[in-house]
Amino acid sequence: MKDLGVVFDSELSFASHCKEKINRANSMLDLIKRNFIYLAEEVYVTLYKSLVRCHLEYANSAWNP
């Protein structure tokens, strides 16, 4: 079941939610690597924080209190 972007099953296990969010974050990281070849470190950090980290941190208080 998916509610407000949080995936959980009948046993309230969030393993599928974590797997889905990690896959999404990896795809965003691949997008950065593919489209931005030569980056300064501060630009890379900004892109990472705005595009990747938000997927990993979404609803973490629900599955990791």
C-alpha positions as CSV (number, residue, x, y, z in Angstrom):
1,M,0.0,0.0,0.0
2,K,1.2,3.5,-0.7
3,D,0.0,6.5,1.3
4,L,1.5,10.0,0.9
5,G,4.5,8.5,-0.9
6,V,5.3,6.0,1.9
7,V,5.1,2.4,0.9
8,F,4.3,-0.2,3.5
9,D,2.9,-3.7,3.6
10,S,0.4,-5.5,5.9
11,E,3.2,-6.2,8.4
12,L,4.2,-2.5,8.6
13,S,7.6,-3.4,7.1
14,F,9.1,-0.5,5.2
15,A,11.7,-2.5,3.3
16,S,9.9,-1.9,0.0
17,H,9.8,1.8,0.8
18,C,13.5,2.0,1.5
19,K,14.3,0.0,-1.7
20,E,12.1,2.3,-3.8
21,K,13.6,5.5,-2.4
22,I,17.2,4.2,-2.8
23,N,16.5,3.2,-6.4
24,R,15.0,6.7,-7.1
25,A,18.0,8.4,-5.4
26,N,20.4,6.3,-7.5
27,S,18.6,7.2,-10.7
28,M,18.9,10.9,-9.8
29,L,22.6,10.4,-9.0
30,D,23.0,8.7,-12.4
31,L,21.2,11.7,-14.0
32,I,23.7,14.1,-12.4
33,K,26.7,12.0,-13.5
34,R,25.4,11.6,-17.0
35,N,24.5,15.3,-17.7
36,F,27.1,17.2,-15.7
37,I,30.5,15.8,-16.5
38,Y,32.8,18.6,-15.3
39,L,31.6,20.0,-12.0
40,A,33.2,22.0,-9.2
41,E,32.8,20.4,-5.8
42,E,30.4,23.0,-4.5
43,V,28.1,22.7,-7.6
44,Y,28.1,18.9,-7.2
45,V,27.2,19.2,-3.5
46,T,24.4,21.6,-4.3
47,L,23.0,19.2,-7.0
48,Y,23.3,16.3,-4.6
49,K,21.5,18.0,-1.8
50,S,18.7,19.3,-4.0
51,L,18.1,16.2,-6.2
52,V,19.3,13.1,-4.4
53,R,19.2,13.7,-0.6
54,C,15.6,14.8,-0.6
55,H,14.6,11.3,-1.9
56,L,16.5,9.6,0.9
57,E,15.1,11.8,3.6
58,Y,11.5,11.8,2.6
59,A,9.3,10.5,5.4
60,N,12.2,9.0,7.4
61,S,10.4,9.7,10.6
62,A,7.7,7.3,9.6
63,W,10.0,4.3,8.9
64,N,12.9,5.1,11.2
65,P,11.5,6.9,14.3
